[in-house]
Amino acid sequence: MVSIRDYAKMNNVSYEAIRQQVKRYEDELNGHIIKQNRTQFLDDVAVDILDQHRKENPEGTKYQCVKDTGLSKNTVKKWWNN
């Protein structure tokens, strides 16, 4: 079990990027996110699901990210290289 913050550090991305990814795939991750106090932990299945989605779009563009996630283009630009 790993926290969202630790998972973000392991993948060299921002906490916010992982939080948005968890929110986006909420249906698939249902039952695999454990909340303790204010911290969310991902079990091994959740980590595998998120890794799979990240591997499916390694060459994604900022435009695709905006289109697929519904995030604003300014948010995508801010977090793109984090």
Backbone as a chain_set.jsonl record, in Angstrom:
{"seq": "MVSIRDYAKMNNVSYEAIRQQVKRYEDELNGHIIKQNRTQFLDDVAVDILDQHRKENPEGTKYQCVKDTGLSKNTVKKWWNN", "coords": {"N": [[0.855, -1.167, 0.0], [0.574, 2.193, -0.831], [0.895, 5.709, -0.452], [-0.815, 8.383, -2.167], [0.803, 10.605, -2.524], [3.396, 9.492, -2.228], [3.369, 7.723, -4.381], [3.266, 9.536, -6.485], [5.795, 10.725, -6.23], [7.415, 8.502, -6.788], [6.943, 8.202, -9.487], [7.844, 10.513, -10.551], [6.114, 12.715, -10.95], [3.653, 15.282, -10.339], [1.793, 15.584, -7.271], [-0.774, 16.519, -7.67], [-1.262, 15.74, -10.314], [-1.48, 12.945, -10.084], [-3.61, 12.801, -8.302], [-5.662, 13.828, -9.9], [-5.7, 11.844, -11.84], [-6.509, 9.641, -10.338], [-9.059, 10.501, -9.689], [-10.176, 10.621, -12.263], [-10.231, 7.922, -13.04], [-11.955, 6.798, -11.235], [-14.123, 4.966, -11.119], [-12.976, 2.523, -11.941], [-11.105, 2.198, -9.95], [-12.554, 1.835, -7.702], [-12.943, 0.679, -4.456], [-10.299, 0.092, -4.171], [-8.915, 2.136, -3.098], [-7.828, 3.329, -0.116], [-8.854, 5.233, 2.56], [-7.385, 6.95, 5.136], [-7.739, 8.945, 7.781], [-6.833, 11.982, 6.526], [-5.422, 11.1, 4.417], [-4.949, 9.352, 1.386], [-4.574, 6.048, 0.351], [-3.193, 3.798, -2.022], [-3.891, 0.548, -3.094], [-2.183, -2.476, -4.251], [-3.472, -3.277, -6.619], [-4.682, -0.905, -7.498], [-2.407, 0.629, -8.03], [-1.351, -0.84, -10.163], [-3.389, -0.449, -12.088], [-3.263, 2.35, -12.495], [-0.621, 2.585, -13.407], [-0.83, 1.178, -15.816], [-2.574, 2.85, -17.307], [-0.951, 5.103, -17.522], [1.129, 4.099, -19.068], [-0.165, 3.576, -21.447], [-0.431, 6.028, -22.67], [2.127, 7.361, -23.282], [3.239, 9.156, -25.068], [1.523, 11.241, -25.159], [0.03, 14.392, -25.97], [-0.12, 17.86, -24.922], [-2.485, 18.965, -25.785], [-4.082, 16.659, -26.22], [-4.22, 15.794, -23.598], [-5.688, 17.863, -22.371], [-8.082, 17.564, -23.77], [-8.832, 14.887, -23.134], [-8.949, 14.855, -20.328], [-10.406, 17.036, -19.465], [-9.367, 19.093, -18.063], [-8.249, 22.48, -17.612], [-6.383, 24.291, -20.136], [-4.378, 25.842, -19.079], [-3.867, 24.643, -16.601], [-2.911, 22.169, -17.427], [-0.591, 22.99, -18.803], [0.831, 24.026, -16.64], [1.411, 21.747, -15.046], [2.586, 19.938, -16.752], [5.366, 19.127, -17.156], [6.066, 18.291, -14.644]], "CA": [[0.0, 0.0, 0.0], [1.385, 3.396, -0.991], [0.075, 6.919, -0.476], [-0.829, 9.063, -3.455], [1.988, 11.472, -2.557], [4.564, 8.651, -2.48], [3.241, 7.212, -5.749], [3.65, 10.638, -7.371], [7.258, 10.852, -6.156], [8.004, 7.345, -7.463], [6.768, 8.372, -10.93], [8.359, 11.839, -10.916], [5.04, 13.605, -11.378], [3.109, 16.029, -9.213], [0.696, 15.002, -6.492], [-2.02, 16.914, -8.319], [-1.452, 14.912, -11.51], [-1.962, 11.627, -9.647], [-4.94, 12.99, -7.725], [-6.586, 13.95, -11.026], [-5.784, 10.53, -12.471], [-7.338, 8.819, -9.452], [-10.433, 10.977, -9.86], [-10.608, 10.257, -13.614], [-10.474, 6.471, -13.099], [-12.612, 6.493, -9.966], [-14.943, 3.748, -11.224], [-12.087, 1.353, -11.995], [-10.356, 2.108, -8.697], [-13.495, 1.685, -6.6], [-12.597, -0.396, -3.538], [-8.85, -0.072, -4.112], [-8.352, 3.321, -2.457], [-8.11, 3.285, 1.311], [-8.714, 6.553, 3.154], [-7.095, 6.981, 6.56], [-7.726, 10.362, 8.128], [-6.905, 12.795, 5.307], [-4.486, 10.52, 3.454], [-5.472, 8.275, 0.558], [-3.586, 5.044, 0.011], [-3.521, 2.952, -3.16], [-3.414, -0.826, -2.943], [-1.397, -2.944, -5.398], [-4.32, -3.295, -7.814], [-4.83, 0.479, -7.937], [-1.123, 1.028, -8.615], [-1.272, -1.492, -11.477], [-4.334, 0.217, -12.986], [-2.723, 3.665, -12.833], [0.572, 2.381, -14.238], [-1.286, 0.772, -17.139], [-3.09, 4.027, -18.001], [0.177, 5.984, -17.837], [1.889, 3.467, -20.144], [-0.95, 3.638, -22.677], [-0.336, 7.364, -23.27], [3.43, 7.97, -22.971], [3.542, 10.224, -26.024], [0.386, 12.138, -25.212], [0.329, 15.814, -26.102], [-0.866, 18.726, -24.01], [-3.841, 19.082, -26.341], [-4.798, 15.418, -25.908], [-4.452, 15.777, -22.164], [-6.806, 18.771, -22.122], [-9.279, 16.955, -24.355], [-9.2, 13.657, -22.427], [-9.17, 15.032, -18.893], [-11.328, 18.117, -19.159], [-8.652, 20.122, -17.324], [-7.986, 23.675, -18.419], [-5.073, 24.231, -20.777], [-3.405, 26.452, -18.167], [-3.517, 23.637, -15.605], [-2.064, 21.178, -18.108], [0.728, 23.61, -19.022], [1.507, 24.175, -15.35], [1.836, 20.483, -14.493], [3.025, 19.042, -17.822], [6.705, 18.57, -16.97], [6.311, 17.964, -13.232]], "C": [[0.901, 1.23, 0.0], [0.455, 4.609, -1.038], [0.152, 7.554, -1.87], [0.417, 9.935, -3.595], [3.25, 10.668, -2.868], [4.549, 8.078, -3.894], [3.658, 8.287, -6.748], [5.173, 10.806, -7.382], [7.942, 9.709, -6.899], [7.959, 7.514, -8.98], [7.235, 9.731, -11.432], [7.301, 12.739, -11.539], [4.494, 14.301, -10.138], [2.0, 15.242, -8.513], [-0.628, 15.287, -7.177], [-2.302, 16.074, -9.565], [-2.004, 13.537, -11.132], [-3.356, 11.74, -9.054], [-5.983, 13.094, -8.831], [-6.77, 12.602, -11.723], [-6.657, 9.592, -11.644], [-8.803, 9.209, -9.611], [-11.0, 10.537, -11.208], [-10.993, 8.781, -13.703], [-11.139, 5.957, -11.831], [-13.416, 5.192, -10.018], [-14.084, 2.491, -11.217], [-11.369, 1.126, -10.666], [-11.249, 1.903, -7.48], [-13.134, 0.461, -5.749], [-11.106, -0.616, -3.383], [-8.143, 1.149, -3.53], [-8.805, 3.315, -1.003], [-7.856, 4.674, 1.88], [-8.498, 6.395, 4.658], [-6.862, 8.427, 6.936], [-7.836, 11.175, 6.84], [-5.982, 12.271, 4.226], [-5.158, 9.385, 2.695], [-4.329, 7.344, 0.196], [-4.102, 4.195, -1.14], [-3.038, 1.547, -2.867], [-2.7, -1.25, -4.222], [-2.198, -2.954, -6.696], [-4.472, -1.88, -8.373], [-3.546, 0.973, -8.599], [-0.976, 0.419, -10.008], [-2.179, -0.813, -12.5], [-3.774, 1.564, -13.435], [-1.482, 3.548, -13.705], [0.187, 2.022, -15.665], [-1.774, 1.987, -17.933], [-1.959, 4.98, -18.381], [0.997, 5.413, -18.994], [1.159, 3.549, -21.477], [-0.81, 4.983, -23.395], [1.009, 8.03, -22.999], [3.772, 9.15, -23.873], [2.385, 11.211, -26.156], [0.815, 13.594, -25.287], [-0.484, 16.601, -25.083], [-2.313, 18.847, -24.48], [-4.677, 17.843, -26.014], [-5.141, 15.351, -24.434], [-5.639, 16.667, -21.794], [-8.111, 18.137, -22.587], [-9.762, 15.757, -23.537], [-9.594, 13.889, -20.972], [-10.208, 16.077, -18.558], [-10.674, 19.208, -18.316], [-8.454, 21.335, -18.224], [-6.589, 23.588, -19.02], [-4.006, 24.86, -19.896], [-2.953, 25.457, -17.1], [-2.596, 22.596, -16.227], [-0.681, 21.743, -18.343], [1.517, 23.686, -17.726], [2.12, 22.868, -14.879], [2.471, 19.548, -15.508], [4.369, 18.386, -17.552], [7.024, 18.207, -15.527], [6.181, 16.495, -12.971]], "O": [[1.876, 1.294, 0.749], [-0.639, 4.54, -1.597], [1.074, 7.284, -2.641], [1.018, 9.993, -4.668], [4.08, 11.097, -3.67], [5.596, 7.962, -4.532], [4.323, 7.992, -7.741], [5.765, 11.007, -8.442], [8.948, 9.929, -7.572], [8.842, 7.022, -9.683], [7.045, 10.064, -12.602], [7.555, 13.432, -12.524], [4.844, 13.941, -9.014], [1.367, 14.361, -9.096], [-1.497, 14.419, -7.26], [-3.454, 15.737, -9.838], [-2.904, 13.028, -11.799], [-4.197, 10.87, -9.279], [-7.066, 12.519, -8.72], [-7.876, 12.264, -12.145], [-7.454, 8.834, -12.196], [-9.68, 8.347, -9.661], [-12.158, 10.13, -11.296], [-11.969, 8.431, -14.367], [-10.912, 4.822, -11.411], [-13.392, 4.407, -9.07], [-14.426, 1.505, -10.563], [-11.065, -0.011, -10.305], [-10.758, 1.808, -6.355], [-13.032, -0.653, -6.263], [-10.683, -1.422, -2.554], [-6.914, 1.192, -3.476], [-9.998, 3.298, -0.702], [-6.772, 5.231, 1.706], [-9.31, 5.791, 5.359], [-5.912, 9.059, 6.474], [-8.837, 11.065, 6.131], [-5.78, 12.94, 3.212], [-5.853, 8.558, 3.285], [-3.255, 7.786, -0.212], [-5.295, 3.906, -1.226], [-1.9, 1.36, -2.437], [-2.619, -0.474, -5.174], [-1.651, -2.668, -7.76], [-4.4, -1.68, -9.585], [-3.597, 1.661, -9.618], [-0.524, 1.094, -10.933], [-1.783, -0.622, -13.65], [-3.806, 1.884, -14.623], [-1.307, 4.327, -14.642], [0.803, 2.502, -16.618], [-1.427, 2.138, -19.104], [-2.002, 5.597, -19.445], [1.509, 6.173, -19.817], [1.798, 3.587, -22.528], [-1.046, 5.066, -24.6], [1.036, 9.166, -22.526], [4.517, 10.045, -23.472], [2.285, 11.93, -27.151], [1.844, 13.977, -24.73], [-1.412, 16.078, -24.465], [-3.243, 18.834, -23.674], [-5.827, 17.952, -25.589], [-6.225, 14.902, -24.061], [-6.494, 16.272, -21.001], [-9.117, 18.172, -21.879], [-10.957, 15.623, -23.276], [-10.468, 13.202, -20.444], [-10.828, 16.024, -17.495], [-11.348, 20.149, -17.897], [-8.487, 21.224, -19.449], [-5.717, 22.902, -18.487], [-2.844, 24.457, -19.955], [-1.777, 25.434, -16.736], [-1.61, 22.189, -15.613], [0.312, 21.054, -18.108], [2.724, 23.442, -17.71], [3.237, 22.867, -14.361], [2.866, 18.442, -15.139], [4.488, 17.171, -17.711], [8.162, 17.847, -15.226], [6.356, 16.052, -11.836]]}, "num_chains": 1, "name": "protein.A"}
